Amino acid sequence: MNVDSCDDFKLSQSSTSTAAGSSAATNTSTQPDLPKLPFGHCLVNVRWRNHEIIPEIQKSFTSLMYTDDYDFIDFHPSSQHIVAVLSEAEVLCNNDENQNIRRKFARIYKLSHQNARAQPLHGVILFHFTEITEPFFQSVQSLCVLDFSMTFIPLNSYESLPPLLSTLKDSTKTKNPFKMDRASTAARCTNKDVLIVLMAIPGVGEKQARKLLEKFGSLRDIAAASQAELSSVVGDRLASGVADFLDRKNTV
């Protein structure tokens, strides 16, 4: 595994120069865009370089590339996600109005939406949940989800980070089973209704009804078919019954 910037995938010169200096850490208007990551590459903030979880993260990625250009994010595990970790110390240093964390969230939100992409990046906030940080959990969660519409995940231990980063990476290549195609869903519902109508014809069961639907595509086309065309699918006897049931004088 290569744990450094790849020779064939380096941060742009403009990103490096723009982020240099303290002004980049405080002024979001000068914040450089994130590089477009190939699948399997992960951008990592340099403060994590010697952390004990790094070997586990390496197992799931082709390459880890360290940078100090973005002090407010910790990981960029895919082309669609940026991840920031709220450590115990960071939560405790926050004030009652969450101003420090609010500024951090604002910078993440701005960065995720400033890039010229087909769709924005998804900000993912990981909250180190301990007995000490528990009293702050609800207010920070509300700020993250309600004010900035970002994903908020509590972590009991940093050991949960490697599998989570791996999941975010893999999610960009995996079809979401809960995302439904409205057009195909409507078509399935329509087909079900047509089958019910056809099965109401005497002698027509589910098998014959499906054959008719597969052949003609819609109830209107079945009604418009000639008896010879119907016979080629369900036979002469049933074709006559279908034709009588879907009387040509009726409007389908």
Residue frames as qw, qx, qy, qz and C-alpha x, y, z in Angstrom:
[[0.000, 0.888, 0.461, 0.000, 0.00, 0.00, 0.00],
 [0.404, 0.360, -0.017, 0.841, 1.25, 3.49, -0.84],
 [0.320, -0.786, -0.453, 0.273, 0.82, 5.86, 2.11],
 [0.252, -0.462, 0.119, 0.842, 1.73, 9.14, 0.44],
 [0.476, 0.668, -0.003, -0.572, 0.82, 11.28, -2.51],
 [0.825, 0.238, 0.467, 0.213, 0.86, 9.19, -5.69],
 [0.333, -0.275, 0.421, 0.798, 3.23, 10.20, -8.48],
 [0.043, 0.286, 0.682, 0.672, 0.35, 10.16, -10.96],
 [0.292, -0.745, -0.532, -0.277, -2.14, 11.86, -8.63],
 [0.390, -0.125, -0.343, 0.845, -0.91, 15.03, -6.96],
 [0.013, 0.805, 0.454, -0.382, -2.80, 17.96, -5.56],
 [0.449, 0.765, 0.224, 0.404, -2.99, 20.86, -7.96],
 [0.464, 0.131, -0.194, 0.854, -0.45, 23.67, -7.66],
 [0.212, -0.529, -0.121, -0.813, -3.25, 26.16, -7.12],
 [0.743, -0.551, -0.341, -0.170, -4.61, 24.15, -4.20],
 [0.757, -0.202, -0.292, 0.548, -1.23, 24.01, -2.51],
 [0.300, 0.226, -0.068, 0.924, -0.42, 27.67, -2.97],
 [0.348, -0.575, -0.249, -0.697, -3.87, 28.96, -2.02],
 [0.767, -0.543, -0.336, -0.054, -3.97, 27.00, 1.21],
 [0.630, 0.059, -0.341, 0.695, -0.53, 28.18, 2.29],
 [0.021, 0.307, -0.219, 0.926, -0.63, 30.61, 5.17],
 [0.045, 0.245, 0.783, -0.570, -2.98, 31.17, 8.02],
 [0.389, 0.217, -0.027, -0.895, -5.59, 33.08, 5.97],
 [0.492, 0.027, -0.744, -0.452, -6.77, 29.87, 4.29],
 [0.271, -0.194, -0.891, 0.307, -7.68, 28.43, 7.66],
 [0.044, 0.442, 0.531, -0.722, -9.98, 31.32, 8.50],
 [0.357, 0.462, -0.115, -0.804, -11.28, 32.63, 5.17],
 [0.670, 0.237, 0.702, -0.049, -13.59, 30.25, 3.32],
 [0.532, 0.795, 0.031, -0.290, -13.53, 32.41, 0.18],
 [0.215, 0.732, -0.629, -0.150, -9.91, 31.40, -0.49],
 [0.684, -0.219, 0.685, -0.121, -10.44, 27.73, 0.28],
 [0.204, 0.364, -0.749, -0.516, -9.24, 25.57, -2.64],
 [0.864, 0.056, -0.153, -0.477, -11.46, 22.95, -4.20],
 [0.727, -0.314, 0.610, -0.025, -10.85, 19.35, -3.28],
 [0.113, 0.383, -0.789, -0.467, -9.06, 17.20, -5.85],
 [0.854, 0.099, -0.138, -0.491, -11.14, 14.66, -7.75],
 [0.430, -0.443, 0.780, -0.101, -10.25, 11.33, -6.23],
 [0.537, 0.170, -0.756, -0.334, -9.95, 8.09, -8.18],
 [0.860, -0.355, -0.138, -0.340, -11.87, 5.24, -6.59],
 [0.912, -0.145, -0.267, 0.276, -9.88, 3.66, -3.75],
 [0.417, 0.311, -0.271, 0.810, -7.86, 6.77, -2.88],
 [0.428, -0.789, -0.434, 0.075, -8.38, 8.58, 0.41],
 [0.209, 0.649, -0.204, 0.702, -7.26, 12.09, 1.32],
 [0.679, -0.522, -0.453, 0.249, -6.18, 12.21, 4.98],
 [0.128, -0.950, 0.134, -0.250, -5.38, 15.19, 7.18],
 [0.510, 0.487, -0.597, 0.382, -1.71, 15.06, 8.26],
 [0.375, -0.511, 0.504, -0.586, -2.68, 15.09, 11.94],
 [0.932, -0.095, 0.180, -0.301, -3.77, 11.46, 11.51],
 [0.563, 0.594, -0.572, -0.042, -0.48, 10.28, 9.94],
 [0.229, 0.333, -0.851, 0.336, 0.83, 8.48, 13.04],
 [0.661, -0.217, 0.292, -0.656, -2.50, 7.46, 14.53],
 [0.357, -0.190, 0.911, -0.079, -2.94, 3.79, 15.43],
 [0.676, 0.434, 0.504, -0.317, -5.97, 3.38, 13.14],
 [0.322, 0.697, -0.403, -0.498, -4.02, 4.24, 9.96],
 [0.079, -0.261, 0.937, 0.218, -2.83, 0.63, 9.29],
 [0.378, 0.378, 0.819, -0.208, -6.46, -0.50, 9.38],
 [0.411, 0.749, 0.105, -0.508, -7.54, 2.27, 6.99],
 [0.069, 0.570, -0.679, -0.457, -4.74, 1.29, 4.59],
 [0.345, 0.035, 0.936, 0.054, -6.24, -2.18, 4.21],
 [0.419, 0.626, 0.629, -0.192, -9.34, -0.77, 2.51],
 [0.308, 0.906, -0.012, -0.289, -7.72, 1.80, 0.22],
 [0.819, 0.443, 0.013, 0.363, -5.30, 1.71, -2.68],
 [0.475, 0.282, -0.197, 0.810, -3.55, 4.82, -1.43],
 [0.310, -0.835, -0.363, 0.272, -3.67, 7.32, 1.42],
 [0.425, 0.506, 0.050, 0.749, -2.63, 10.88, 0.53],
 [0.403, -0.605, -0.424, 0.540, -1.80, 13.25, 3.38],
 [0.205, 0.598, 0.204, 0.748, -2.51, 16.96, 3.19],
 [0.246, -0.445, -0.487, 0.710, -2.70, 19.99, 5.47],
 [0.010, 0.231, 0.372, 0.899, -4.66, 22.10, 2.98],
 [0.510, -0.487, -0.388, -0.593, -7.98, 21.53, 4.74],
 [0.073, 0.252, -0.731, 0.630, -7.69, 21.93, 8.50],
 [0.544, -0.055, 0.333, -0.768, -11.43, 21.51, 9.08],
 [0.924, 0.111, -0.144, -0.336, -11.86, 18.09, 7.46],
 [0.560, -0.512, 0.651, -0.013, -10.17, 14.83, 8.40],
 [0.466, -0.019, 0.837, 0.287, -10.88, 12.40, 5.57],
 [0.546, 0.476, -0.187, -0.663, -12.01, 12.49, 1.95],
 [0.536, -0.160, 0.829, 0.021, -12.66, 8.76, 1.37],
 [0.481, 0.422, 0.722, 0.263, -14.55, 9.01, -1.92],
 [0.157, 0.226, 0.348, 0.896, -15.49, 11.41, -4.67],
 [0.333, -0.601, -0.496, -0.531, -18.82, 11.96, -2.89],
 [0.649, -0.691, -0.317, 0.037, -17.95, 12.30, 0.80],
 [0.264, 0.551, -0.449, 0.652, -15.94, 14.53, 3.11],
 [0.722, -0.482, -0.490, 0.074, -15.60, 13.49, 6.74],
 [0.024, 0.637, -0.383, 0.668, -14.89, 15.63, 9.81],
 [0.637, -0.297, -0.669, 0.240, -14.29, 14.19, 13.26],
 [0.300, -0.775, 0.110, -0.545, -15.40, 16.13, 16.33],
 [0.550, 0.114, -0.712, 0.421, -12.93, 15.02, 18.97],
 [0.509, -0.636, -0.533, 0.228, -13.59, 15.09, 22.69],
 [0.396, -0.338, -0.104, 0.848, -11.26, 18.06, 23.09],
 [0.019, 0.200, 0.397, 0.896, -12.93, 19.99, 20.28],
 [0.380, -0.613, -0.616, -0.318, -16.39, 19.45, 21.74],
 [0.534, -0.604, -0.412, 0.425, -15.26, 20.56, 25.20],
 [0.331, -0.197, 0.058, 0.921, -13.59, 23.71, 23.84],
 [0.024, -0.505, -0.563, -0.654, -16.84, 24.78, 22.21],
 [0.126, -0.048, 0.369, -0.919, -18.96, 27.53, 23.77],
 [0.361, 0.325, 0.736, -0.472, -22.62, 27.37, 24.75],
 [0.535, 0.622, 0.056, -0.569, -23.76, 28.81, 21.40],
 [0.832, 0.145, 0.481, 0.235, -21.73, 26.23, 19.45],
 [0.278, 0.903, -0.132, -0.299, -19.99, 29.08, 17.61],
 [0.185, -0.580, 0.737, 0.295, -16.71, 27.23, 17.02],
 [0.454, 0.129, 0.875, 0.113, -18.45, 24.11, 15.74],
 [0.462, 0.760, 0.377, -0.258, -20.90, 26.21, 13.72],
 [0.157, 0.823, -0.387, -0.384, -18.00, 27.89, 11.92],
 [0.274, -0.305, 0.880, 0.238, -16.49, 24.50, 11.18],
 [0.492, 0.424, 0.757, -0.065, -19.77, 23.15, 9.84],
 [0.364, 0.850, 0.098, -0.369, -20.19, 26.28, 7.70],
 [0.015, 0.673, -0.631, -0.385, -16.77, 25.75, 6.10],
 [0.358, -0.015, 0.924, 0.131, -17.54, 22.10, 5.39],
 [0.468, 0.639, 0.569, -0.221, -20.90, 23.00, 3.90],
 [0.260, 0.852, -0.174, -0.420, -19.36, 25.72, 1.72],
 [0.116, -0.490, 0.797, 0.334, -16.61, 23.42, 0.47],
 [0.419, 0.172, 0.891, 0.018, -19.06, 20.62, -0.32],
 [0.428, 0.734, 0.508, -0.146, -21.21, 22.94, -2.44],
 [0.051, 0.827, -0.226, -0.513, -18.64, 25.20, -4.08],
 [0.339, -0.240, 0.786, 0.459, -17.22, 22.58, -6.44],
 [0.561, 0.364, -0.271, -0.692, -18.60, 22.48, -9.97],
 [0.137, -0.091, 0.986, 0.018, -19.96, 18.94, -9.79],
 [0.373, -0.273, -0.708, -0.533, -22.98, 17.06, -11.06],
 [0.623, -0.657, -0.379, -0.192, -23.97, 16.70, -7.41],
 [0.176, -0.819, 0.388, -0.384, -22.59, 18.22, -4.19],
 [0.397, 0.212, -0.826, 0.338, -20.30, 16.36, -1.84],
 [0.674, -0.588, -0.379, -0.240, -21.91, 14.88, 1.25],
 [0.005, -0.598, 0.554, -0.579, -20.61, 16.21, 4.55],
 [0.806, -0.311, -0.503, -0.026, -20.34, 13.51, 7.22],
 [0.153, -0.691, 0.434, -0.558, -19.74, 14.57, 10.82],
 [0.748, -0.137, -0.632, 0.149, -18.43, 11.99, 13.28],
 [0.375, -0.739, 0.197, -0.525, -19.03, 12.86, 16.94],
 [0.429, 0.189, -0.809, 0.356, -16.73, 11.20, 19.49],
 [0.640, -0.540, -0.198, -0.509, -19.38, 10.08, 21.96],
 [0.461, 0.072, -0.731, 0.499, -18.07, 9.67, 25.53],
 [0.362, -0.652, -0.605, 0.279, -19.38, 10.31, 29.03],
 [0.268, -0.433, -0.071, 0.858, -17.77, 13.75, 28.83],
 [0.054, 0.062, -0.435, -0.897, -19.23, 14.72, 25.44],
 [0.041, -0.445, -0.889, -0.096, -22.68, 13.19, 25.98],
 [0.009, 0.681, 0.463, -0.567, -24.21, 16.42, 27.41],
 [0.086, 0.552, -0.262, -0.787, -23.33, 18.25, 24.18],
 [0.297, 0.086, 0.879, 0.363, -24.56, 15.55, 21.81],
 [0.269, 0.678, 0.681, -0.064, -28.12, 16.72, 21.22],
 [0.093, 0.880, 0.044, -0.463, -27.32, 20.38, 20.57],
 [0.130, -0.510, 0.643, 0.557, -24.47, 19.56, 18.16],
 [0.315, 0.239, 0.889, 0.232, -26.61, 16.95, 16.39],
 [0.255, 0.801, 0.494, -0.222, -29.43, 19.47, 15.90],
 [0.002, 0.801, -0.252, -0.544, -26.99, 22.04, 14.56],
 [0.226, -0.284, 0.805, 0.469, -25.49, 19.55, 12.11],
 [0.236, 0.340, 0.889, 0.196, -28.71, 18.00, 10.82],
 [0.147, 0.805, 0.543, -0.186, -31.23, 20.85, 11.01],
 [0.004, -0.878, 0.082, 0.471, -29.04, 23.83, 10.16],
 [0.015, 0.629, -0.629, -0.457, -26.59, 22.27, 7.70],
 [0.895, 0.276, 0.002, -0.352, -28.37, 19.09, 6.45],
 [0.344, 0.554, -0.757, 0.037, -25.27, 16.96, 6.99],
 [0.851, -0.166, -0.495, -0.065, -24.99, 13.38, 8.18],
 [0.258, -0.669, 0.501, -0.485, -24.24, 13.04, 11.90],
 [0.874, -0.039, -0.484, -0.017, -22.82, 9.80, 13.31],
 [0.506, -0.750, 0.365, -0.218, -21.76, 9.16, 16.92],
 [0.720, 0.338, -0.581, 0.174, -18.56, 7.15, 17.43],
 [0.770, -0.635, 0.014, -0.055, -17.84, 5.40, 20.72],
 [0.677, -0.456, 0.403, 0.414, -14.30, 4.64, 19.60],
 [0.238, 0.720, -0.430, -0.489, -11.94, 5.61, 16.78],
 [0.336, -0.144, 0.912, 0.184, -11.69, 1.90, 16.01],
 [0.511, 0.566, 0.622, -0.179, -15.02, 2.32, 14.20],
 [0.179, 0.771, -0.190, -0.581, -13.48, 4.78, 11.76],
 [0.105, -0.336, 0.805, 0.477, -11.74, 2.39, 9.31],
 [0.241, 0.335, 0.900, 0.141, -14.84, 0.29, 8.48],
 [0.223, 0.789, 0.398, -0.412, -16.95, 3.43, 8.22],
 [0.071, 0.690, -0.390, -0.605, -14.55, 5.04, 5.74],
 [0.163, -0.097, 0.911, 0.366, -14.47, 1.80, 3.76],
 [0.272, 0.559, 0.772, -0.132, -18.28, 1.76, 3.64],
 [0.200, 0.818, 0.079, -0.534, -18.40, 5.34, 2.36],
 [0.030, -0.484, 0.678, 0.553, -15.89, 4.44, -0.34],
 [0.171, 0.115, 0.953, 0.223, -17.80, 1.33, -1.44],
 [0.299, 0.618, 0.587, -0.428, -21.15, 3.14, -1.39],
 [0.233, 0.650, -0.246, -0.680, -20.14, 5.09, -4.50],
 [0.208, 0.277, -0.834, -0.429, -20.00, 1.83, -6.48],
 [0.028, 0.240, 0.959, -0.147, -23.03, 0.11, -4.94],
 [0.268, -0.417, -0.477, -0.726, -26.61, 0.70, -6.03],
 [0.252, -0.116, 0.536, -0.797, -28.81, 1.97, -3.23],
 [0.102, -0.267, -0.948, -0.143, -31.49, -0.71, -2.66],
 [0.012, 0.611, 0.619, -0.493, -33.80, 1.88, -1.09],
 [0.128, 0.468, -0.192, -0.853, -33.66, 4.30, -4.02],
 [0.535, 0.406, 0.740, -0.031, -36.62, 3.50, -6.24],
 [0.076, -0.001, 0.521, 0.850, -37.10, 4.38, -9.87],
 [0.411, 0.327, 0.399, -0.752, -40.50, 6.09, -9.99],
 [0.548, 0.358, -0.422, -0.628, -41.10, 5.20, -13.62],
 [0.397, 0.122, -0.905, -0.088, -40.44, 1.49, -13.14],
 [0.096, 0.154, 0.798, -0.575, -42.45, 1.46, -9.91],
 [0.504, 0.349, 0.128, -0.780, -45.44, 3.04, -11.68],
 [0.532, 0.294, -0.652, -0.454, -45.10, 0.53, -14.52],
 [0.191, 0.021, -0.962, 0.194, -45.13, -2.40, -12.07],
 [0.282, 0.272, 0.596, -0.701, -48.26, -1.03, -10.38],
 [0.551, 0.378, -0.196, -0.718, -49.98, -0.57, -13.76],
 [0.432, 0.222, -0.843, -0.232, -49.08, -4.10, -14.86],
 [0.027, 0.089, 0.898, -0.430, -50.49, -5.50, -11.65],
 [0.445, 0.359, 0.321, -0.755, -53.80, -3.73, -12.28],
 [0.553, 0.368, -0.494, -0.561, -53.92, -5.05, -15.86],
 [0.251, 0.120, -0.960, 0.036, -53.29, -8.61, -14.64],
 [0.235, 0.214, 0.730, -0.605, -56.16, -8.31, -12.17],
 [0.556, 0.411, -0.009, -0.722, -58.52, -7.18, -14.96],
 [0.503, 0.342, -0.707, -0.360, -57.44, -9.98, -17.31],
 [0.121, 0.047, -0.963, 0.237, -57.77, -12.64, -14.60],
 [0.440, 0.243, 0.480, -0.719, -61.38, -11.56, -14.17],
 [0.599, 0.310, -0.451, -0.584, -62.09, -13.00, -17.64],
 [0.904, -0.119, 0.312, -0.266, -63.60, -16.52, -17.30],
 [0.960, 0.215, 0.068, 0.165, -60.96, -19.17, -17.97],
 [0.459, 0.705, -0.285, 0.459, -57.99, -16.78, -17.88],
 [0.766, -0.552, -0.171, 0.282, -55.53, -17.49, -15.10],
 [0.289, -0.858, 0.222, 0.363, -52.36, -15.68, -14.10],
 [0.576, -0.170, 0.610, 0.517, -50.24, -17.56, -16.63],
 [0.395, 0.584, 0.587, 0.398, -52.46, -16.62, -19.58],
 [0.050, -0.976, -0.194, 0.085, -52.85, -13.05, -18.32],
 [0.423, -0.683, 0.357, 0.477, -49.07, -12.62, -18.15],
 [0.538, 0.126, 0.645, 0.528, -48.68, -14.00, -21.67],
 [0.240, 0.817, 0.471, 0.229, -51.20, -11.49, -23.01],
 [0.208, -0.956, 0.014, 0.208, -49.51, -8.61, -21.20],
 [0.533, -0.445, 0.494, 0.524, -46.05, -9.63, -22.37],
 [0.487, 0.341, 0.647, 0.477, -47.29, -9.93, -25.96],
 [0.149, 0.777, 0.447, 0.417, -49.36, -6.76, -26.26],
 [0.369, 0.202, -0.257, 0.870, -47.99, -4.53, -23.48],
 [0.201, 0.009, 0.322, -0.925, -51.20, -2.85, -22.34],
 [0.369, 0.396, 0.771, -0.334, -54.89, -3.45, -21.82],
 [0.421, 0.674, -0.013, -0.607, -55.71, -1.07, -24.65],
 [0.256, 0.492, -0.727, -0.404, -53.58, -3.04, -27.11],
 [0.183, 0.052, 0.977, -0.091, -55.06, -6.33, -25.94],
 [0.425, 0.555, 0.530, -0.481, -58.55, -4.97, -26.57],
 [0.405, 0.705, -0.229, -0.536, -57.51, -3.75, -30.02],
 [0.136, -0.336, 0.891, 0.273, -55.96, -7.08, -31.03],
 [0.679, 0.108, -0.443, -0.575, -57.76, -9.32, -33.50],
 [0.896, -0.250, 0.233, -0.284, -59.08, -12.70, -32.43],
 [0.891, 0.347, -0.218, 0.193, -56.40, -14.36, -34.55],
 [0.252, 0.630, -0.488, 0.549, -53.71, -12.42, -32.69],
 [0.571, -0.476, 0.419, -0.522, -55.25, -13.37, -29.35],
 [0.987, 0.022, 0.003, -0.159, -55.49, -17.02, -30.43],
 [0.681, 0.501, -0.430, 0.316, -51.75, -17.13, -31.13],
 [0.010, -0.521, 0.587, -0.620, -51.17, -16.39, -27.44],
 [0.430, -0.154, 0.671, -0.584, -53.95, -18.15, -25.49],
 [0.167, 0.165, 0.960, 0.155, -55.69, -20.40, -28.03],
 [0.168, -0.339, -0.568, -0.731, -58.99, -20.11, -29.89],
 [0.417, -0.610, -0.673, -0.033, -61.36, -20.80, -26.99],
 [0.399, -0.586, -0.305, 0.636, -59.83, -18.29, -24.59],
 [0.194, -0.016, 0.283, 0.939, -59.31, -15.77, -27.39],
 [0.213, -0.523, -0.618, -0.547, -63.04, -15.72, -28.02],
 [0.474, -0.691, -0.506, 0.205, -63.73, -15.16, -24.32],
 [0.400, -0.371, -0.050, 0.837, -61.17, -12.35, -24.11],
 [0.057, 0.199, 0.445, 0.871, -62.61, -10.67, -27.19],
 [0.328, -0.637, -0.618, -0.323, -66.15, -10.88, -25.78],
 [0.502, -0.622, -0.392, 0.456, -65.06, -9.56, -22.39],
 [0.234, -0.460, 0.114, 0.849, -63.18, -6.62, -23.89],
 [0.454, 0.682, 0.572, 0.031, -66.04, -5.69, -26.18],
 [0.435, 0.194, 0.274, 0.836, -64.91, -3.44, -29.02],
 [0.095, -0.775, -0.389, -0.489, -67.82, -1.12, -28.33],
 [0.563, -0.773, -0.174, 0.235, -66.34, -0.29, -24.87],
 [0.286, 0.857, -0.276, 0.328, -63.70, 2.39, -24.51],
 [0.871, -0.306, -0.183, 0.339, -60.56, 1.06, -22.86]]
